[in-house]
Amino acid sequence: MGSETEVVYVCPDGADGTVRELRERVGRVTTVDAVADRPTALSSADCVVVGDGLSDTDPIECCRRLRAYRPELPVVVFPTDGSESLAGAAVAAGADGYVPRADGVDTLATRLDALLEDDDTASSTAVTPSASGSTTDLSDRLELLIDQSPLAIIEWSLDFDVACWNPAATELFGYAASEARGRSATELIVPADVRGEVLEHWEQLLDGDFDGNTAWRVNENVRKDGTTITCEWVNTPLTDDDGEIVGVLSFVQDVTPERKRANALEALQETTRELMRARSADEIAAIVTDATEHVIDRPLAAVRIRDEDREALELAAISETLDEVTGDISSIGPDGGALWQIYEDGEPFVIEDVRTELIPYEIGVAVSNAVLYPLGDHGLLSVAPADDADFDLAEIHLTHVLAATAEAALDRLAFEEQLRAERDRFAALFENVPDAVVSARQTADEAIVEAVNPAFERMFGYDESAIVGRPLDRIIVPANRTAEAETFTRRGGNGETIETEVKRRTADGLRDFMMRVVPVDRGESTDHTFGLYTDITDRKQRQKRVEILNRVLRHDMRNGMNIIDGCAEMLADAVDDDDIEYATTIQERAGELVSLAEKTRAVERVLERESVTTGPIDVTETIEEALDRLETDYPGVTVTRSVPDRLFARIDASLRTALYQVLENAVEHHDRSAPTIDVSVCDRRDDGMLSLSIADDGPGMPDEERELLQGDREITQLRHASGLGLWLVNLVVTQAGGQLTFDANEPRGTVVTLEIPRADAELARSTGDSTVTSDY
């Protein structure tokens, strides 16, 4: 960062010294206490640092507000007390970085440098969790590590009593876990002459003022047999989700004079911090190989990272000692033998004689032994000593910890990449969805606007900048619907999903919307919701117009046609035989129009149903009823049938209407005085359907009606009652999940087939036939 860089530090005041230290590194630093001051404070800012103890909000909410106003502005959370849960919440709120205060202002300045550099090159951001945590739950792996670790690991309660004591602790101090658990450290292993120093250190740990340095050294500890040993301890406070200390975890090792790296654990801690700050897999690989050489003192190491595109483990970093090694260090693929198998197995593996395993190309030289650590799904770490030296137990353990930490760092990178991808996908959806969408923060009684999409601005006529930070209901809810809106807001805040029709105020007046309120997290309550609004004003107005016209037309047409029919009948009695055909024509047309009105009503009833009754209905009984009526209405019809005694279908009683329409249509359009109709049923058990076929020997279906039903002709071409009747048949069948088909009947006529879902006889007996009424 140059001298022109301006950082806005959101904190109660600058008394903690951070402002002074930041100015020395970044240039200008402006402080603000309240986020409400941001419009002026952020106008020239290059990035923002968010502290805690704010007067009007908390760090997470501050990130959300900053994101709503200036999405492109880099934001780093700089809390006093860091935790993994706080890091995750900061990422979810849109933070670009997370640096615990314990990591120091230098780390913060480095992070700001990286963010500003990323902003210039349009690269992605990363989150930096604290050195004591990671973004991936490693509980199962850590339990296995504690149990199998050669390093003594002890968990203490707040009273300094043993809560957990692993086998290595038993080997080191001589006490079995059952003997140690519940006993105080001062009673168990601390010599009398250093108890005061130990208890002072314990109080510092619990008070949280130990300056972040948890590594300390005690000259002597007492074993069960009374002998003394010199140990080095690393103590880490254990915290709950609220950041409260609930215990202490200790890592203990016997420090002998011949140990080459007495401070290896401290160095490994610094390596862990570096790994958690790393921003790429290659950087992690370089840190790991450097640590194996300078911390664990094993100079031959290689890290391979999986290339998903090539499905191979590619060399990402190699120890400096191997830089001048010649030879082909090739990629390792699925045919890579033992190495690929170890990677896929996911378990550490010790090779006692590499030369006999035929895999020296992994590190470039032939050595006496090597340890291989799979890094989860990400890659493979290979470590070997130089000069045919053997690994000791402590070195294997340190390598194990290093590998586990590297895997956690790689998990973090993958998690961050996933978060970025999800955030990008959501941003694209939010910006481009055609419905109006508002993102709101829930308070006890109100939904505060955080962001709206372009469709919201278009539909409601309000610019985002004018409504962000204001209660949504006060902007778009009409005065007479306030109580209803408050109820919806409370339900959304309680985690309930809402879908209902509402009337809302826009810049152009009141409009009707289908509103959907979706809580971000379902549960007893939520602090964030999305509101989706679909404008249905035109659709409702269209529906109302159709309803009015339909009812008026149907009522007036039916009554008018009845009058016309009556008058025509009187006219037929009054005119000469030569003119009676005119009166007959009037009666026939009046009858057709009355029939059309009745069919229109039948269609309307089918369309108005909120749900389709699925029966079961007895198909055989339905066919017989329709045929009986047909033979009554048209005595000259010859009917044959091939129908089982009893057969059920998953359709409602509107099948009666549909079936009769097909039969009547076959008679009405027949060109002979004695039509023949054949009805048959095929039970297709293989696909769960029934086929009801009605075959006639008439002239065939007109092309215009067939095209109408197949969607090849506009609905405006439907001009008479028979065409409407077939359209009703198609509607009934398709609503039940079936289909209507037409075929030629040889040598003459048409075969109309109704394919509908079948129902089991057991279901029919248990539920009974459908009792839904239908219109003929």
FINUMI-951028 format. One record per residue (C-alpha): residue number from 1; x, y, z. Coordinates in steps of 0.001 Angstrom, whole numbers, plus 500000, padded with zeros to 6 digits. Layout:
BEGIN
NUM, X, Y, Z;
...
END
This chain:
BEGIN
1, 500000, 500000, 500000;
2, 501183, 503441, 499163;
3, 500869, 506698, 501042;
4, 497680, 507492, 499125;
5, 495885, 504418, 500463;
6, 493008, 505276, 502828;
7, 491741, 502764, 505347;
8, 488535, 503289, 507319;
9, 488786, 501621, 510731;
10, 485352, 500972, 512233;
11, 485960, 500891, 515986;
12, 484831, 502747, 519157;
13, 488063, 504789, 519262;
14, 491720, 504629, 518297;
15, 493077, 504250, 521802;
16, 494182, 500683, 521277;
17, 497155, 501786, 519199;
18, 495990, 500059, 516030;
19, 495362, 503351, 514244;
20, 498895, 504593, 514909;
21, 500462, 501319, 513780;
22, 498279, 501174, 510664;
23, 499212, 504720, 509666;
24, 502877, 503717, 509697;
25, 502106, 500992, 507167;
26, 499201, 502091, 504978;
27, 498969, 505899, 504877;
28, 495758, 507657, 505916;
29, 493479, 506002, 508505;
30, 490009, 507344, 509282;
31, 488021, 506023, 512224;
32, 484263, 505866, 512602;
33, 482331, 504588, 515589;
34, 478855, 504237, 514047;
35, 478167, 502549, 510740;
36, 475501, 505189, 510103;
37, 478367, 507614, 509368;
38, 479525, 505540, 506377;
39, 478140, 507623, 503443;
40, 480772, 510307, 503998;
41, 483416, 508167, 505644;
42, 483459, 505576, 502880;
43, 483366, 507888, 499897;
44, 487151, 507879, 499408;
45, 488071, 504700, 501297;
46, 490197, 502011, 499639;
47, 489338, 499358, 502222;
48, 487644, 498929, 505622;
49, 488827, 497280, 508844;
50, 485983, 496278, 511203;
51, 486766, 496008, 514908;
52, 484388, 495093, 517727;
53, 482700, 496936, 520585;
54, 480798, 499124, 518103;
55, 478109, 501457, 519416;
56, 475367, 500708, 516895;
57, 476028, 497202, 515593;
58, 478329, 494153, 515700;
59, 481122, 493187, 513237;
60, 478944, 490715, 511310;
61, 476073, 493151, 510846;
62, 478572, 495878, 509939;
63, 479904, 493651, 507126;
64, 476389, 493140, 505789;
65, 475688, 496874, 505754;
66, 478986, 497687, 504102;
67, 478322, 495025, 501460;
68, 474877, 496529, 500769;
69, 476311, 499997, 500170;
70, 479652, 499324, 498487;
71, 479905, 495675, 497387;
72, 483295, 496207, 495750;
73, 484975, 497657, 498881;
74, 487447, 495201, 500533;
75, 486432, 494467, 504162;
76, 488570, 492759, 506838;
77, 487245, 491747, 510271;
78, 489820, 492417, 513053;
79, 488280, 491026, 516281;
80, 489794, 491062, 519747;
81, 488834, 487443, 520394;
82, 488833, 485270, 517265;
83, 487070, 481965, 516774;
84, 486231, 479573, 513946;
85, 482489, 480322, 514242;
86, 483142, 484061, 514018;
87, 485312, 483510, 510927;
88, 482543, 481525, 509231;
89, 479928, 484154, 510097;
90, 482193, 486909, 508732;
91, 482591, 485067, 505414;
92, 478831, 484522, 505175;
93, 478272, 488245, 505784;
94, 480553, 489131, 502869;
95, 483895, 489809, 504573;
96, 486965, 489449, 502346;
97, 489378, 488759, 505192;
98, 489500, 487700, 508832;
99, 492562, 488441, 511009;
100, 492381, 487928, 514811;
101, 493965, 490801, 516742;
102, 496361, 488306, 518307;
103, 498032, 487926, 514880;
104, 499113, 491543, 515066;
105, 498867, 494684, 512942;
106, 501673, 493477, 510654;
107, 499525, 490529, 509595;
108, 496560, 492856, 509148;
109, 498594, 495202, 506944;
110, 499848, 492258, 504871;
111, 496271, 491079, 504417;
112, 495155, 494555, 503316;
113, 498036, 494670, 500835;
114, 496911, 491365, 499338;
115, 493279, 492470, 499107;
116, 494151, 495729, 497366;
117, 496416, 493864, 494977;
118, 493573, 491401, 494314;
119, 491229, 494313, 493680;
120, 493597, 495717, 491042;
121, 493877, 492377, 489235;
122, 490215, 491348, 489765;
123, 491227, 488156, 491521;
124, 489247, 486447, 494256;
125, 489458, 487111, 497982;
126, 490265, 484693, 500768;
127, 489454, 484316, 504427;
128, 492228, 483883, 506987;
129, 491073, 481954, 510026;
130, 493040, 482085, 513248;
131, 496010, 479823, 513753;
132, 494087, 477741, 516259;
133, 491250, 476780, 513910;
134, 490298, 475908, 510377;
135, 487231, 476108, 508205;
136, 486748, 472336, 508140;
137, 485436, 470145, 510961;
138, 488343, 467836, 511779;
139, 486886, 466339, 514961;
140, 487097, 462700, 513828;
141, 490602, 463108, 512506;
142, 491737, 464980, 515626;
143, 490307, 462310, 517932;
144, 492322, 459703, 516060;
145, 495388, 461948, 516204;
146, 495044, 462447, 519979;
147, 494619, 458743, 520611;
148, 497501, 457624, 518391;
149, 499771, 460583, 518937;
150, 503231, 459871, 520371;
151, 503017, 463329, 521965;
152, 501312, 463522, 525344;
153, 498010, 465366, 525027;
154, 496067, 466385, 528134;
155, 492815, 468287, 528452;
156, 492264, 470233, 531691;
157, 489071, 471543, 533235;
158, 488843, 475147, 534434;
159, 489855, 473876, 537915;
160, 493124, 472480, 536481;
161, 491854, 468887, 536805;
162, 492590, 466249, 534156;
163, 489624, 465752, 531765;
164, 491385, 463789, 529006;
165, 494677, 461880, 529169;
166, 495972, 460094, 526038;
167, 498189, 456948, 525957;
168, 501315, 459018, 525283;
169, 500682, 460931, 528539;
170, 500553, 457588, 530343;
171, 503881, 456590, 528804;
172, 505448, 459942, 529692;
173, 504264, 460318, 533306;
174, 503480, 456716, 534289;
175, 499848, 457286, 535310;
176, 497077, 455356, 533581;
177, 494244, 457472, 532250;
178, 491925, 456138, 534979;
179, 494457, 457220, 537636;
180, 495002, 460690, 536195;
181, 491463, 461678, 535245;
182, 489923, 464090, 537773;
183, 493170, 464830, 539641;
184, 494793, 468258, 539829;
185, 497999, 468997, 537944;
186, 499679, 470379, 541068;
187, 498972, 467108, 542854;
188, 499875, 464900, 539919;
189, 502992, 466092, 538073;
190, 504070, 469591, 539265;
191, 506987, 469806, 541719;
192, 506328, 471864, 544840;
193, 508992, 474502, 544064;
194, 507353, 475586, 540747;
195, 503652, 475332, 541652;
196, 503351, 479079, 542122;
197, 504748, 479756, 538638;
198, 502465, 477100, 537107;
199, 499339, 478469, 538808;
200, 500205, 482014, 537716;
201, 500499, 480824, 534136;
202, 497151, 479007, 534489;
203, 495409, 482188, 535629;
204, 496906, 484066, 532689;
205, 495506, 481458, 530291;
206, 492018, 481659, 531780;
207, 492098, 485491, 531850;
208, 493068, 485570, 528166;
209, 495960, 488024, 528749;
210, 498882, 485767, 527963;
211, 499840, 487807, 524872;
212, 499060, 484904, 522560;
213, 502233, 483015, 523652;
214, 500953, 479681, 524890;
215, 504282, 477816, 524617;
216, 506272, 477656, 527866;
217, 508892, 475457, 529434;
218, 509041, 473829, 532858;
219, 512434, 472507, 533894;
220, 511081, 469564, 535822;
221, 507990, 467399, 536063;
222, 507369, 464526, 538423;
223, 506565, 461046, 537160;
224, 504504, 458469, 539059;
225, 507650, 456637, 540166;
226, 509032, 459857, 541672;
227, 511618, 460526, 538983;
228, 511779, 463939, 537349;
229, 511806, 464766, 533651;
230, 512129, 468007, 531719;
231, 509175, 468736, 529491;
232, 508073, 471413, 527104;
233, 504388, 472341, 527135;
234, 502093, 473999, 524617;
235, 498807, 475091, 526205;
236, 495832, 476241, 524157;
237, 492569, 477547, 525693;
238, 489458, 475737, 524464;
239, 486474, 477998, 523733;
240, 482807, 477420, 522967;
241, 480834, 479046, 520147;
242, 480419, 482202, 522237;
243, 484168, 482572, 522717;
244, 484031, 481566, 526398;
245, 486979, 479507, 527708;
246, 485774, 476062, 528783;
247, 489095, 474307, 529313;
248, 492715, 474032, 528219;
249, 494414, 471557, 525857;
250, 498088, 470768, 526551;
251, 500652, 469193, 524242;
252, 503605, 467848, 526209;
253, 506930, 466464, 525037;
254, 509994, 465206, 526810;
255, 512858, 467585, 526023;
256, 516174, 465787, 526026;
257, 519601, 467385, 525611;
258, 520251, 465629, 522345;
259, 517096, 466993, 520745;
260, 518219, 468862, 517643;
261, 515298, 471211, 517576;
262, 514223, 472024, 521102;
263, 511832, 474668, 519840;
264, 510358, 472584, 517004;
265, 506808, 472902, 518299;
266, 507034, 476678, 518469;
267, 508390, 476737, 514946;
268, 505595, 474421, 513860;
269, 503065, 476810, 515369;
270, 504435, 479605, 513218;
271, 504263, 477265, 510234;
272, 500607, 476612, 511053;
273, 499897, 480341, 511052;
274, 501636, 480677, 507699;
275, 499587, 477808, 506288;
276, 496354, 479384, 507441;
277, 497348, 482657, 505792;
278, 498315, 480999, 502507;
279, 496233, 481899, 499488;
280, 497018, 479089, 497043;
281, 497806, 475387, 496983;
282, 501276, 476094, 495588;
283, 501999, 478450, 498491;
284, 500894, 475785, 500973;
285, 503120, 473219, 499254;
286, 506131, 475556, 499488;
287, 505546, 476223, 503210;
288, 505268, 472490, 503933;
289, 508466, 471513, 502130;
290, 510330, 474362, 503831;
291, 509070, 473221, 507246;
292, 510148, 469613, 506701;
293, 513673, 470847, 506005;
294, 514069, 473587, 508629;
295, 511623, 472614, 511388;
296, 511628, 468799, 511317;
297, 515165, 468658, 509890;
298, 514271, 466231, 507147;
299, 515651, 467778, 503957;
300, 514026, 465549, 501329;
301, 510363, 466376, 500778;
302, 507931, 466771, 497915;
303, 504299, 467888, 497802;
304, 502062, 466853, 494955;
305, 498651, 468457, 494371;
306, 495881, 466741, 492448;
307, 495086, 468167, 489028;
308, 491384, 467402, 488528;
309, 491496, 468008, 484785;
310, 494355, 465589, 484217;
311, 493442, 463231, 487087;
312, 497009, 463180, 488273;
313, 499175, 464244, 491205;
314, 501397, 467053, 489936;
315, 504572, 468199, 491669;
316, 503812, 471538, 493407;
317, 506912, 472021, 495608;
318, 510178, 470274, 496444;
319, 512759, 470850, 499177;
320, 515639, 473217, 498453;
321, 518025, 470337, 499050;
322, 516576, 468576, 496011;
323, 516735, 471573, 493668;
324, 519878, 470271, 491983;
325, 518753, 466645, 491816;
326, 518619, 465467, 488236;
327, 516230, 462958, 486790;
328, 512624, 462774, 485705;
329, 510149, 463601, 488483;
330, 507002, 462744, 486576;
331, 503276, 463060, 487277;
332, 501597, 460293, 489206;
333, 498339, 459020, 487738;
334, 496008, 456121, 488497;
335, 498669, 453799, 487068;
336, 501243, 455161, 489518;
337, 501326, 451940, 491496;
338, 501962, 452113, 495252;
339, 502015, 455903, 495463;
340, 498606, 456382, 493847;
341, 497214, 453550, 495984;
342, 498466, 455234, 499173;
343, 496861, 458500, 498043;
344, 493519, 456784, 497366;
345, 493617, 454809, 500642;
346, 494017, 458090, 502529;
347, 496214, 456639, 505301;
348, 499851, 457548, 506196;
349, 502348, 454938, 505065;
350, 505958, 454275, 506140;
351, 508244, 452666, 503563;
352, 511201, 451074, 505303;
353, 513302, 450598, 502187;
354, 512393, 452884, 499313;
355, 514993, 451287, 497075;
356, 513169, 447973, 497128;
357, 509787, 449661, 496494;
358, 510893, 450947, 493062;
359, 509554, 454481, 493658;
360, 512656, 456698, 494036;
361, 511279, 459094, 491372;
362, 508854, 460452, 493988;
363, 511631, 462519, 495569;
364, 514221, 462240, 492847;
365, 516783, 460166, 494728;
366, 516962, 456697, 496253;
367, 516900, 456761, 500072;
368, 516598, 454169, 502793;
369, 513077, 455049, 504035;
370, 510253, 457521, 503553;
371, 506921, 458522, 505084;
372, 503971, 459297, 502790;
373, 501020, 461381, 503978;
374, 497877, 461761, 501845;
375, 496575, 465336, 502171;
376, 492930, 464367, 502056;
377, 491632, 464541, 498493;
378, 494084, 467309, 497677;
379, 497437, 465587, 497251;
380, 500354, 463694, 498770;
381, 503297, 464655, 500993;
382, 506515, 462607, 500775;
383, 509235, 463026, 503434;
384, 512563, 461240, 503629;
385, 515777, 461760, 505634;
386, 519131, 462298, 503968;
387, 522191, 460086, 504358;
388, 520188, 456937, 505135;
389, 519209, 458298, 508573;
390, 516175, 456826, 510320;
391, 513061, 458660, 511492;
392, 512553, 458913, 515234;
393, 509103, 458860, 516806;
394, 508949, 462614, 517452;
395, 509848, 463448, 513866;
396, 507117, 461161, 512564;
397, 504643, 462855, 514891;
398, 505688, 466356, 513825;
399, 505374, 465348, 510194;
400, 501952, 463934, 510952;
401, 500836, 467240, 512530;
402, 502316, 469196, 509638;
403, 500463, 467046, 507113;
404, 497168, 467367, 509022;
405, 497572, 471141, 509192;
406, 498404, 471331, 505491;
407, 495293, 469270, 504724;
408, 493206, 471659, 506850;
409, 494674, 474633, 504980;
410, 493854, 473005, 501636;
411, 490341, 472262, 502921;
412, 490035, 475942, 503794;
413, 491006, 476998, 500281;
414, 488469, 474584, 498789;
415, 485794, 475832, 501168;
416, 486527, 479453, 500310;
417, 486384, 478635, 496608;
418, 483029, 476981, 497135;
419, 481777, 480026, 499032;
420, 482957, 482336, 496259;
421, 481287, 480189, 493608;
422, 478026, 480067, 495566;
423, 478160, 483804, 496172;
424, 478759, 484427, 492458;
425, 475886, 482138, 491473;
426, 473569, 483800, 493943;
427, 474598, 487275, 492761;
428, 473883, 486297, 489148;
429, 470476, 484869, 490101;
430, 469644, 487887, 492270;
431, 470516, 490354, 489516;
432, 468837, 488541, 486612;
433, 465707, 486894, 488009;
434, 462660, 488519, 486350;
435, 460693, 488737, 489613;
436, 461230, 491610, 492019;
437, 463450, 490448, 494907;
438, 464300, 492289, 498119;
439, 466893, 491156, 500661;
440, 465852, 492251, 504146;
441, 467257, 492143, 507660;
442, 464665, 491073, 510209;
443, 464209, 492982, 513460;
444, 461537, 492318, 516076;
445, 458805, 494126, 514121;
446, 460251, 495257, 510800;
447, 462093, 494037, 507709;
448, 464906, 496478, 506883;
449, 465901, 496659, 503204;
450, 469482, 495581, 502548;
451, 469390, 495223, 498763;
452, 466943, 494983, 495871;
453, 467437, 493609, 492377;
454, 466944, 495538, 489107;
455, 463521, 493906, 488582;
456, 462375, 495370, 491919;
457, 463485, 498832, 490822;
458, 461587, 498436, 487542;
459, 458372, 497060, 489049;
460, 458124, 499326, 492079;
461, 459831, 502399, 490626;
462, 462143, 502973, 493622;
463, 465939, 503272, 493295;
464, 467881, 500946, 495555;
465, 469900, 503811, 497051;
466, 466687, 505521, 498160;
467, 465255, 502582, 500133;
468, 468232, 500613, 501527;
469, 468263, 500865, 505306;
470, 464560, 501717, 505511;
471, 461682, 499477, 506678;
472, 460213, 497774, 503614;
473, 456587, 497877, 504773;
474, 456656, 501653, 505194;
475, 457636, 502004, 501538;
476, 455390, 499579, 499645;
477, 452479, 498619, 501961;
478, 449204, 500595, 501567;
479, 447948, 502280, 504743;
480, 444887, 500036, 505029;
481, 446997, 496841, 504924;
482, 449553, 497648, 507621;
483, 448277, 495119, 510171;
484, 448310, 492312, 507584;
485, 451877, 493205, 506529;
486, 453074, 493227, 510158;
487, 451727, 489703, 510563;
488, 453610, 488532, 507481;
489, 456819, 490161, 508780;
490, 456545, 488399, 512146;
491, 455858, 485042, 510484;
492, 458864, 485477, 508199;
493, 461035, 486384, 511185;
494, 459924, 483156, 512869;
495, 461301, 481130, 509974;
496, 458009, 480560, 508150;
497, 457794, 480530, 504351;
498, 454841, 482606, 503116;
499, 453089, 482588, 499722;
500, 450032, 484788, 499263;
501, 448428, 487432, 497064;
502, 448923, 491003, 498282;
503, 448314, 494535, 497099;
504, 451377, 496793, 497240;
505, 452156, 500418, 496511;
506, 454467, 501254, 493584;
507, 455596, 504585, 492214;
508, 452749, 504276, 489655;
509, 450029, 503340, 492156;
510, 448645, 500121, 493685;
511, 449376, 496795, 491978;
512, 448527, 493157, 492755;
513, 451429, 490790, 493512;
514, 452021, 487158, 494387;
515, 454354, 487554, 497389;
516, 456715, 484859, 498641;
517, 458692, 485405, 501858;
518, 461617, 482983, 502205;
519, 463700, 482874, 505431;
520, 467416, 482308, 504966;
521, 467621, 479843, 507872;
522, 464567, 477849, 508906;
523, 464093, 477432, 512629;
524, 462534, 479236, 515553;
525, 463725, 482586, 514231;
526, 465806, 484129, 511472;
527, 467574, 487435, 511041;
528, 467348, 487564, 507262;
529, 464639, 486987, 504661;
530, 464104, 487330, 500935;
531, 460863, 488709, 499529;
532, 459877, 487779, 495956;
533, 457125, 489695, 494188;
534, 455434, 488575, 490954;
535, 453180, 491219, 489389;
536, 449773, 489569, 488741;
537, 447762, 492766, 488176;
538, 447207, 492199, 484464;
539, 446437, 488520, 484990;
540, 443805, 489249, 487665;
541, 442190, 491942, 485551;
542, 442120, 489578, 482571;
543, 440613, 486829, 484688;
544, 437924, 489147, 486030;
545, 437030, 490353, 482541;
546, 436763, 486783, 481263;
547, 434589, 485762, 484216;
548, 432218, 488684, 483693;
549, 431964, 488209, 479922;
550, 431578, 484440, 480287;
551, 428766, 484656, 482816;
552, 426896, 487424, 481017;
553, 427293, 485781, 477600;
554, 426325, 482340, 478817;
555, 423312, 483571, 480810;
556, 422042, 485946, 478138;
557, 422700, 483503, 475296;
558, 420903, 480629, 476996;
559, 417890, 482737, 477914;
560, 417835, 484412, 474502;
561, 418068, 481120, 472656;
562, 415240, 479660, 474708;
563, 413070, 482626, 473689;
564, 414090, 482267, 470053;
565, 413361, 478546, 470154;
566, 409916, 479169, 471592;
567, 409125, 481849, 469024;
568, 410352, 479601, 466183;
569, 408086, 476827, 467403;
570, 405115, 479215, 467343;
571, 406205, 480477, 463947;
572, 406269, 476908, 462568;
573, 402640, 476479, 463551;
574, 401635, 479730, 461846;
575, 403399, 479520, 458457;
576, 402660, 477498, 455356;
577, 404408, 474192, 454752;
578, 406592, 475843, 452111;
579, 408094, 478233, 454685;
580, 408360, 475899, 457681;
581, 411983, 475064, 456858;
582, 412981, 478576, 457988;
583, 411406, 478086, 461381;
584, 413064, 474640, 461637;
585, 416479, 476136, 460831;
586, 415990, 478735, 463569;
587, 415144, 476007, 466082;
588, 418164, 473873, 465110;
589, 420591, 476793, 465410;
590, 419071, 477845, 468724;
591, 419501, 474287, 470010;
592, 423141, 474236, 468917;
593, 423848, 477520, 470693;
594, 422172, 476312, 473887;
595, 424297, 473137, 473656;
596, 427386, 475305, 473164;
597, 426546, 477293, 476287;
598, 426128, 474074, 478304;
599, 429455, 472698, 477060;
600, 431108, 476022, 477884;
601, 429834, 475671, 481439;
602, 431230, 472122, 481638;
603, 434636, 473357, 480473;
604, 434516, 476181, 482995;
605, 433851, 473772, 485847;
606, 436815, 471614, 484868;
607, 439073, 474656, 484670;
608, 437833, 476087, 487991;
609, 438731, 472979, 490017;
610, 441516, 473707, 492482;
611, 442579, 470050, 492448;
612, 441771, 467021, 490337;
613, 440082, 464127, 492135;
614, 442046, 461001, 491366;
615, 439241, 458519, 491943;
616, 439367, 455610, 491713;
617, 436373, 455336, 489369;
618, 434883, 452189, 487881;
619, 435608, 452492, 484156;
620, 433265, 449626, 483203;
621, 430331, 451215, 485014;
622, 431095, 454594, 483488;
623, 431164, 453165, 479956;
624, 427845, 451357, 480454;
625, 426168, 454520, 481751;
626, 427411, 456530, 478753;
627, 426319, 453851, 476251;
628, 422873, 453529, 477856;
629, 422324, 457243, 477481;
630, 423628, 457208, 473896;
631, 421217, 454440, 472884;
632, 418377, 456375, 474525;
633, 419235, 459653, 472781;
634, 420032, 458019, 469412;
635, 417935, 454839, 468963;
636, 419375, 454112, 465491;
637, 422923, 453589, 466770;
638, 424445, 450105, 466765;
639, 426884, 449680, 469678;
640, 429333, 446843, 470307;
641, 431548, 446644, 473362;
642, 434563, 444728, 474629;
643, 434808, 445715, 478290;
644, 435924, 443728, 481382;
645, 433521, 443131, 484271;
646, 435265, 445624, 486559;
647, 438193, 447961, 485995;
648, 439292, 451093, 487851;
649, 441110, 454254, 486769;
650, 442714, 457169, 488648;
651, 440471, 459907, 487251;
652, 437421, 461765, 488561;
653, 433802, 461494, 487442;
654, 434362, 464000, 484632;
655, 435327, 460885, 482635;
656, 431555, 460360, 482157;
657, 431277, 463751, 480454;
658, 434356, 463173, 478316;
659, 433292, 459705, 477212;
660, 429797, 460820, 476237;
661, 431200, 463757, 474257;
662, 433245, 461356, 472122;
663, 430266, 459052, 471560;
664, 427910, 461919, 470731;
665, 430456, 463478, 468383;
666, 430749, 460173, 466474;
667, 426960, 460115, 465958;
668, 426476, 463814, 465221;
669, 429148, 463827, 462507;
670, 428073, 460535, 460933;
671, 426795, 460703, 457342;
672, 424559, 457624, 457578;
673, 421275, 456993, 459324;
674, 422497, 453891, 461202;
675, 426019, 454493, 462546;
676, 428008, 451721, 464195;
677, 430236, 452358, 467222;
678, 432586, 449916, 468947;
679, 433918, 450553, 472474;
680, 436884, 448573, 473832;
681, 439220, 448755, 476837;
682, 442851, 447611, 477006;
683, 444474, 447203, 480456;
684, 448169, 448037, 479902;
685, 449658, 446778, 483159;
686, 453206, 447202, 481879;
687, 453013, 451012, 481917;
688, 450132, 451519, 484373;
689, 447679, 452944, 481811;
690, 444223, 452096, 480472;
691, 443243, 452650, 476825;
692, 439551, 453420, 476143;
693, 439006, 453250, 472371;
694, 435831, 454460, 470568;
695, 435789, 453428, 466894;
696, 433120, 454638, 464426;
697, 432435, 454033, 460727;
698, 431750, 457680, 459873;
699, 433469, 460025, 457427;
700, 436401, 460755, 459750;
701, 437329, 463719, 461939;
702, 437619, 467103, 460184;
703, 441210, 468266, 459816;
704, 440546, 471582, 461552;
705, 439368, 469865, 464760;
706, 442289, 467432, 464766;
707, 444741, 470337, 464279;
708, 443060, 472272, 467087;
709, 443443, 469423, 469568;
710, 447045, 468761, 468485;
711, 447948, 472429, 468968;
712, 448459, 473117, 465241;
713, 445509, 475516, 464967;
714, 444664, 478583, 467058;
715, 441851, 478331, 469616;
716, 440004, 481067, 467682;
717, 439256, 478435, 465024;
718, 437010, 476545, 467464;
719, 433606, 477678, 466203;
720, 430985, 475105, 467169;
721, 429787, 472938, 470039;
722, 431227, 469638, 468785;
723, 434701, 471119, 468548;
724, 434372, 472516, 472081;
725, 433216, 469100, 473282;
726, 436350, 467382, 471970;
727, 438459, 470149, 473500;
728, 436748, 469388, 476840;
729, 437608, 465684, 476406;
730, 441255, 466541, 475826;
731, 441263, 468789, 478912;
732, 439784, 466111, 481194;
733, 442214, 463422, 479993;
734, 445372, 465554, 480199;
735, 444456, 466851, 483691;
736, 444337, 463233, 484863;
737, 447828, 462605, 483487;
738, 446775, 460885, 480268;
739, 446526, 461770, 476595;
740, 443987, 461821, 473752;
741, 444905, 460279, 470364;
742, 443181, 459852, 466980;
743, 443696, 457145, 464337;
744, 441961, 456103, 461130;
745, 439524, 453176, 461370;
746, 439823, 450767, 458456;
747, 438084, 450674, 456070;
748, 436225, 453828, 457192;
749, 435886, 456066, 460204;
750, 437900, 457266, 463220;
751, 439310, 455652, 466365;
752, 439466, 458000, 469377;
753, 441578, 456672, 472280;
754, 441540, 458005, 475850;
755, 444692, 456887, 477704;
756, 444258, 457321, 481478;
757, 446137, 456044, 484590;
758, 444867, 452732, 485948;
759, 444075, 452100, 489640;
760, 444502, 448875, 491583;
761, 441378, 447005, 492597;
762, 442544, 446926, 496246;
763, 442748, 450731, 496228;
764, 439247, 450927, 494727;
765, 437785, 448658, 497425;
766, 439452, 450622, 500236;
767, 438421, 454072, 499038;
768, 435211, 453510, 497090;
769, 434265, 455014, 493757;
770, 434643, 458714, 493147;
771, 431491, 460666, 493921;
772, 432405, 463840, 492063;
773, 429503, 464997, 489911;
774, 429878, 465732, 486230;
775, 427922, 467577, 483550;
776, 426617, 465861, 480438;
END
